[in-house]
């Protein structure tokens, strides 16, 4: 509902360095992440060899933040999460490990030629896209099915990506309406998006853009919220319905 974020790309500077966060859905979301990573690791994870240094830097950076994060307990070989689950530290599989420690999904975007390319990700909670189909593709091709992602928006987004500074992360949010509250909702490009009939759930992603200082790649961190429309303030629910008729 904020006019600053209602127009694409709706980017704002992130206050502080809190580009990961914990909310009251932590235990439930982490249980689902554990299940997906154990049952279907190749569905939710991919890492091109060229992206391994960036994944290693992201792993080291985020583990360092956990040392002062309430609810986490670090030891040399494992981390106990706020929900009491212990996760073995595996630096050989950095994104899979991070996927079990944080609610966020993480996408690695590297500047190759004229655009940023998706070269790795841990993506447990896709909202209508599939990692295997998007891996190795530039931003313009990734967003092909998005009606408002026209050439002008694409140029603005690329300039924005080029200008991200390590000391100043950025963030934006999106909004979607679903009848199905499932967090894991992959869909192949070209497949029709189910049109919500009852408009039961609002789904929003807090998307943070962070440049890693050593490798210089951009990390796209996605924190997913799903709430019942009836739990929103009436004006917010009406506004979302107007955006998604």
C-alpha positions in Angstrom: 0.0 0.0 0.0 3.1 2.3 0.2 3.2 4.5 -2.9 7.0 4.3 -2.9 6.8 0.5 -3.5 3.7 0.2 -5.5 5.4 0.9 -8.8 8.0 -1.5 -10.3 10.6 -2.1 -9.3 9.7 -0.4 -6.0 13.2 -0.5 -4.5 14.1 1.1 -1.2 17.3 1.2 0.9 17.4 -1.3 3.6 17.8 0.2 7.1 20.7 -1.6 8.9 22.0 -4.9 7.7 19.1 -7.1 8.6 18.5 -8.8 5.3 17.5 -12.0 7.0 14.8 -12.1 9.7 12.8 -14.5 11.9 9.1 -14.3 12.3 6.4 -16.3 14.1 6.2 -18.8 11.2 9.8 -19.9 11.8 9.3 -23.4 13.1 6.7 -24.3 10.5 8.6 -22.9 7.6 11.9 -24.5 8.7 10.2 -27.9 9.0 9.0 -27.6 5.5 12.4 -26.5 4.3 14.0 -29.5 6.0 11.4 -31.8 4.3 12.0 -30.4 0.8 15.8 -30.4 1.1 15.8 -34.0 2.4 13.3 -35.3 -0.1 14.1 -33.3 -3.3 17.5 -31.6 -3.1 17.8 -31.3 -6.9 14.4 -29.6 -7.1 15.2 -26.8 -4.6 19.0 -26.4 -5.1 21.4 -25.7 -7.9 24.9 -24.3 -8.1 27.0 -23.8 -11.2 30.7 -24.3 -10.6 31.5 -20.7 -11.4 29.1 -19.6 -8.5 30.8 -21.7 -5.8 33.1 -18.8 -4.6 30.1 -16.6 -4.1 28.2 -19.4 -2.3 31.2 -19.9 0.0 31.3 -16.1 0.8 27.6 -16.1 1.4 27.9 -19.1 3.8 30.7 -17.5 5.7 28.9 -14.1 5.9 25.6 -15.6 7.2 27.2 -17.9 9.7 29.0 -15.0 11.2 25.6 -13.2 11.7 24.3 -16.2 13.6 26.9 -15.7 16.3 24.9 -12.8 17.7 21.4 -13.8 16.5 19.1 -14.6 19.5 17.9 -18.2 19.5 20.8 -19.7 17.6 23.6 -21.6 19.3 26.8 -22.3 17.3 29.4 -25.0 17.8 32.3 -26.0 15.6 30.3 -28.5 13.6 26.6 -27.7 14.0 24.1 -25.0 14.7 21.0 -25.3 16.9 18.2 -23.2 15.5 15.6 -21.3 17.5 13.1 -24.2 17.0 15.6 -26.6 18.7 16.6 -28.4 15.6 20.4 -29.0 15.1 21.8 -28.6 11.7 25.2 -30.0 10.7 27.6 -27.5 9.2 28.7 -28.6 5.7 30.9 -26.0 3.9 31.0 -28.3 0.9 27.3 -27.7 0.3 26.9 -24.1 1.4 23.5 -23.3 0.0 21.9 -26.5 1.2 23.2 -25.8 4.7 22.0 -22.2 4.6 18.6 -23.4 3.4 18.2 -25.3 6.7 19.3 -22.3 8.9 17.3 -19.4 7.5 13.7 -18.8 6.4 15.0 -17.0 3.4 15.7 -18.5 0.0 18.9 -17.2 -1.6 19.6 -16.7 -5.3 23.1 -15.8 -6.7 23.1 -13.4 -9.6 26.4 -12.7 -11.4 27.1 -10.0 -14.0 28.1 -11.9 -17.2 28.2 -9.8 -20.2 25.4 -7.2 -20.3 23.1 -8.7 -17.7 23.0 -10.5 -14.3 22.6 -14.3 -14.7 21.1 -16.7 -12.1 24.1 -19.1 -11.4 22.9 -20.7 -8.1 20.1 -20.8 -5.6 18.5 -22.5 -2.7 14.8 -22.1 -3.6 12.4 -24.0 -1.3 9.4 -21.6 -1.7 9.1 -20.6 -5.4 6.0 -18.5 -6.2 5.2 -19.7 -9.7 8.6 -20.5 -11.2 11.1 -23.4 -11.4 14.7 -23.2 -10.5 15.9 -25.7 -13.1 14.2 -23.7 -15.9 15.6 -20.3 -14.8 19.2 -21.4 -13.9 21.8 -19.9 -16.3 19.3 -17.3 -17.7 19.6 -13.5 -17.6 17.1 -11.3 -15.8 15.2 -10.4 -18.9 14.6 -14.0 -19.8 13.8 -15.0 -16.2 11.1 -12.3 -16.2 9.7 -13.2 -19.6 6.2 -14.2 -18.2 5.9 -11.0 -16.1 3.6 -8.7 -18.1 4.9 -5.4 -16.6 8.6 -6.4 -17.0 9.0 -4.4 -20.2 12.4 -3.3 -21.8 12.3 0.0 -19.8 11.9 -1.8 -16.5 14.6 -4.3 -17.5 17.1 -1.4 -18.1 16.2 0.2 -14.8 16.7 -3.0 -12.9 20.0 -3.6 -14.6 21.2 -0.1 -13.7 20.0 -0.7 -10.2 21.9 -4.0 -9.9 25.1 -2.4 -11.2 24.8 0.3 -8.6 24.3 -1.9 -5.5 27.0 -1.2 -2.9 28.1 -3.8 -0.3 27.4 -1.3 2.5 23.9 -0.5 1.3 21.5 -3.4 0.8 18.2 -2.7 -0.9 14.8 -4.3 -0.6 11.4 -4.5 -2.2 8.2 -6.4 -1.7 5.6 -8.0 -4.0 2.1 -9.3 -3.4 0.1 -12.2 -4.7 -3.2 -13.8 -3.8 -3.8 -17.5 -3.6 -6.4 -20.0 -2.6 -3.7 -22.5 -1.8 -1.4 -21.6 1.2 1.4 -24.1 0.2 4.8 -22.4 0.4 6.3 -24.6 -2.4 4.5 -23.6 -5.6 6.8 -24.2 -8.6 5.3 -23.7 -12.1 6.9 -24.0 -15.5 7.1 -21.0 -17.7 4.0 -20.9 -19.9 1.9 -22.9 -17.6 -1.2 -21.0 -16.5 -1.2 -19.6 -13.0 -4.2 -20.9 -11.1 -6.7 -18.0 -10.8 -7.8 -17.7 -7.1 -11.6 -18.0 -6.8 -12.0 -17.3 -3.1 -8.9 -15.1 -2.6 -8.2 -16.7 0.7 -4.5 -16.0 1.2 -2.2 -13.1 0.7 1.4 -14.1 -0.2 4.2 -11.5 -0.1 7.9 -11.7 -0.5 10.4 -9.5 1.3 13.1 -9.4 -1.3 16.6 -8.1 -0.4 19.4 -7.3 -2.8 22.9 -7.5 -1.3 26.3 -7.3 -2.9 29.0 -9.5 -1.5 32.2 -7.5 -1.0 34.8 -10.1 -2.1 33.2 -11.8 -5.1 31.1 -8.8 -6.0 28.0 -10.9 -6.9 24.5 -9.9 -6.0 22.5 -12.1 -3.6 18.7 -12.0 -3.9 17.3 -13.1 -0.5 13.5 -13.9 -0.4 11.5 -14.1 2.8 8.0 -15.4 2.2 4.9 -14.5 4.2 1.5 -16.2 3.7 -1.4 -14.9 5.7 -5.2 -15.2 5.6 -6.9 -12.3 3.9 -9.3 -12.2 6.8 -6.4 -11.4 9.1 -5.4 -8.2 7.2 -6.8 -4.8 7.9 -9.9 -4.3 5.7 -8.3 -1.5 3.7 -5.2 -3.6 3.0 -7.3 -6.6 1.9 -9.3 -4.3 -0.4 -6.2 -2.8 -1.8 -4.7 -6.2 -2.6 -7.9 -7.4 -4.3 -7.8 -4.2 -6.4 -4.3 -5.0 -7.5 -5.2 -8.6 -8.3 -8.7 -8.5 -9.7 
